[in-house]
Amino acid sequence: MIEVGAHTTSVRFDGQTITISRRPKPGMSLIGAGDTVIPLASVQSIEWKPAGRLSLGHIRFAVPGSQGAAASTPVNRDAHAVVFGRKHMPLFEKLRDTVQEALVSR
């Protein structure tokens, strides 16, 4: 199992499901607060954008019915995506690689 987090969002992958948990701080409005559970069998692809010095990165799990990179939903409002900064990028790279390995071996 792997679990990574950035700010008020964490992602846990247990080998079978990806769980994105959003916990807003008091007084903070957060779209999609709560848990989003994505079965590995539903993941069609992983969209990855590395964080830069002046820009945030993200990981988005494309599932049936989603449009991945073509989605009209911004990543910061997508239940299947997590935004992160440079500080957290190595952890999210490890998550991406772990999920990708599981996708290849299924």
C-alpha positions in Angstrom: 0.0 0.0 0.0 1.1 3.5 -0.7 -0.3 6.8 0.6 0.7 10.3 -0.4 -0.7 13.7 0.4 -0.5 17.3 -0.4 -2.2 20.0 1.6 -5.8 18.8 2.3 -5.8 15.9 -0.1 -4.3 12.4 0.2 -4.3 9.5 -2.2 -4.1 5.8 -1.1 -3.5 2.9 -3.4 -3.9 -0.6 -1.9 -3.2 -2.6 -5.1 -6.9 -2.8 -6.0 -8.4 0.7 -5.5 -7.3 4.3 -5.5 -8.9 6.4 -2.8 -8.6 10.2 -3.0 -9.6 11.8 0.3 -10.3 15.5 0.5 -10.5 17.1 4.0 -11.1 20.8 3.9 -9.8 23.0 6.7 -12.4 25.0 8.6 -13.6 28.0 6.6 -12.2 26.5 3.4 -14.4 25.6 0.5 -13.2 22.4 -1.3 -15.0 20.9 -4.2 -15.5 17.2 -3.9 -14.8 17.0 -0.1 -14.9 13.4 1.1 -13.6 10.2 -0.6 -13.5 9.2 -4.2 -12.8 5.5 -4.7 -11.6 4.3 -8.1 -11.2 0.6 -8.8 -7.9 -0.2 -10.6 -9.9 -2.1 -13.2 -11.6 1.2 -14.1 -8.5 3.2 -14.7 -7.8 3.6 -18.5 -4.8 5.9 -18.2 -2.9 8.2 -15.9 -2.5 11.9 -16.9 0.6 13.4 -15.4 1.8 17.0 -15.4 5.0 17.7 -13.4 5.1 20.7 -11.1 7.4 23.5 -12.1 9.0 26.3 -10.2 6.0 28.5 -10.8 3.3 26.0 -11.6 1.5 23.2 -9.9 1.5 19.7 -11.2 -1.3 17.1 -11.2 -2.1 13.5 -11.5 -5.5 12.5 -13.0 -6.9 9.0 -13.3 -8.9 8.6 -16.5 -11.9 6.3 -16.1 -14.8 5.4 -18.4 -17.0 8.5 -18.9 -14.1 10.9 -18.2 -12.3 12.8 -20.9 -8.8 12.8 -19.3 -6.7 15.7 -20.7 -9.7 16.7 -22.9 -11.9 17.1 -19.9 -13.7 20.4 -19.5 -13.4 20.1 -15.7 -10.3 21.8 -14.4 -8.0 19.4 -12.6 -8.5 21.4 -9.3 -12.2 20.5 -9.5 -12.0 17.0 -10.9 -12.8 14.2 -8.4 -10.3 11.9 -10.2 -7.4 14.4 -10.0 -5.0 15.8 -7.4 -3.0 18.9 -7.7 0.5 19.2 -6.0 3.5 21.4 -5.8 7.2 20.7 -6.4 7.7 19.7 -2.7 5.3 16.8 -3.0 6.1 15.8 -6.6 8.5 12.9 -5.7 5.8 11.3 -3.6 3.3 11.6 -6.4 5.8 10.2 -8.9 6.1 7.1 -6.8 2.3 6.8 -6.6 2.1 7.2 -10.4 4.8 4.6 -11.0 3.2 2.1 -8.5 -0.3 2.5 -10.1 1.2 2.2 -13.6 3.0 -1.0 -12.7 -0.3 -2.4 -11.4 -2.1 -1.4 -14.6 0.6 -3.2 -16.8 0.4 -6.4 -14.7 -3.3 -6.7 -14.6 
